[in-house]
C-alpha cells in the first residue's frame, strides 16, 4: 500500500531483518538481540515479555495475565493464545456479599486471580520456539538482579500508588528508599524477582504452578487470608483458540476471542464501514462523531453479553455479522449524539497494561499484551519472590444476572486485546495498545488512519485522538457519556461536536493509549515500525 507521508514526532523505523516495538527500550533491545542471534519472533516475544515484567512492574509483573496473536509465515495461520487466569475455586459472589461488599475489592489479596503470564511463555516456547527458555530469560534476570534506572513514568506511578504499596512490606521495600518513592535515575534492584526468574529458567515454567514458587504463592495468600490454593495453580493452563475476525476495506482484521473484548473493535469497524470516512475527512466533527457513536453501540453489547464462554453463551457470530451491523448502524444519527444506547436485540438469529509486537525476517509475527490490571495490581508482593500479584478479580460483577458474574474457576471479561490485519491472505499490519477501555477505541482510530486516510505507521500513531467515557468499569456503565478529546484537535471541531450533543472535555495533547505497530511492505520486503510518544514506546529494527 502506498502511504501518504505525514509529519511525525518520531521517525519511522524500517528494517528487513526484524523489527520490535515495545513499551520500554530495554525490552525492545532484548527482543532485537534474540532476532540478531538467530531466534524467531516467538523467541523474541518471550524475551520482551520477561524484560517488561521487570522494567514495567506497575503494568506487567509476573503475577499477571497475557493475550497474544501468533502468525506463522510457514503455515499462514494465526493462532490466539489466552493466558488469562480464572477466579480461585474458593471465590464466589456469596463470599463477598456475606461480608457486606457490593463489589470485589480493588486492592489486596482478595482481588487476585490465578496468574497466567508464565504459562504463556511455556506454551509459546514449546510450540513455536527455537531457543531455550533459560537463554530467553537471561536478560530479564540481569535487569532484576543488577537493576535499571527508574524512569519518570515509573517514578510517578510509584508516587501515585504510594498508599497502596506502603501497606505491603515487600512492596515498600522494593519501590521505596528511605521511606519515600524511588526517584528518576535511582536504581530499582529486585533480587528476589531475579531468583524467581532463575528458578523458572532452571526448573521450567511449571515450577511456578506446581513447585517451590507455587508453594510460596499459596503460603503467602493463606497468610493474608486469601483465596488462592494449590489446585488453582496446579490446574492452570493457557488456552489456544482460533482468532475472531471481520473484513474492513478489503482487509481481514483478526482479534482475540472472548473472554477478551476484542470483538468490540471488530463491531466498531463493521459499523463505520457503512460510511465513507475518507470523504468525511480526518478528525472532523462528522468522522469523530460517527466513530464515537459506533463505540457506544459496541460497548453496550459488550456489557450486555460478554463473559467466560465456558460459563455463558456469547453470541459472537451474530455480533460480528454484517447483517447485525446493518441493524445497529441504523441507530446512529449523524447529526446528534445519543445519550443512551440500548443493547442489541434478537441475538439468537481492564488499568495498567503494556503491549508489544515483533516481526522477524521470515515474516513470523506476534501481537502481545500483558497486564496486572490496575497500577501495581493488587499491591501485594509474594514474600521472597519479588513478584506482584494482579487485581483482575475486580473486573467481575456480583450481580446475579450479569454475564460477567463471579463464579469459581471463571475468567473475568478482559479489556486486553491484540489485532492483526491481513491483505489478500498475507500479513499486512500488527498492532495494539495499552489503556483499558481506550484500547479498542484507539485501535479503531489507528486502523482507520492507515486504511481510510492512508497514513504511514508513525503518522497513524501520532495523530490526535479521542476517548469516549464511560467504558466497562464495574458500577460506572450507566454514567452519562463524556467525550474526551486531545487538545491538538482544533477548538472549532470540538465546538461542532458540542453542537451535536457531545459533552466534550479537553485532554492533554498526548493523552490516550500507547500504540506500537508494524506494517509489512510486501513489494519491497520492508518492515515499517512505529511507537507512541504518549508512553515509553520504542521501535527498533535490525
Buried (B, 14 or more C-beta within 10 A) or exposed (E): BEBEEBEBEBEBBBBEEBBBBBBBBBBBBBBBBBBEEEBBBBBBBBBBBBBBBBBBBBBBBBBBBBBBBBBBBEEEEBBBBBBBBBBBBEBBBEBBBEEEEEBBBBBBBBBBBBBBBBBBBBBBBEEBBEBEBBBBBBBBBBBBBEBBEBBEBBBBBBBBBBEBBBEBEBBBEBBBEEEEBBEEEEEBBBEBBBBBBBBBBEBBBBBBBBBBBBEBBBEBBEEBEBBBBEEBBEBBEBBEBEBBBBBBBEBBBBBBBBBBBBBBBBBBBBBBBBBEBBEBEBBBBBBBBBBBBBBBBBBBBBBBBBBBBEBBEBBBEBBBBEEBBEEBBEBBEEEEBBEEBEBBEEBEEBBBBBBBBBBBBEBBBBBBBBBBBBBBBBBBBBBBBBBBBBBBBBBBBBBEEBBBBBBBBBBBBBBBBBBBBBBEEEBBBBBBBBBBBBBBBBBBBBBBBBBBBBBBBBBBBBBBBBBBBBBBBBEEBEEEBEBBBBBBBEEEBBEBBEEBBBBBEEBEEBBBBBBBBBBBBEEEEBBBBBBBBBBBBBBBBB
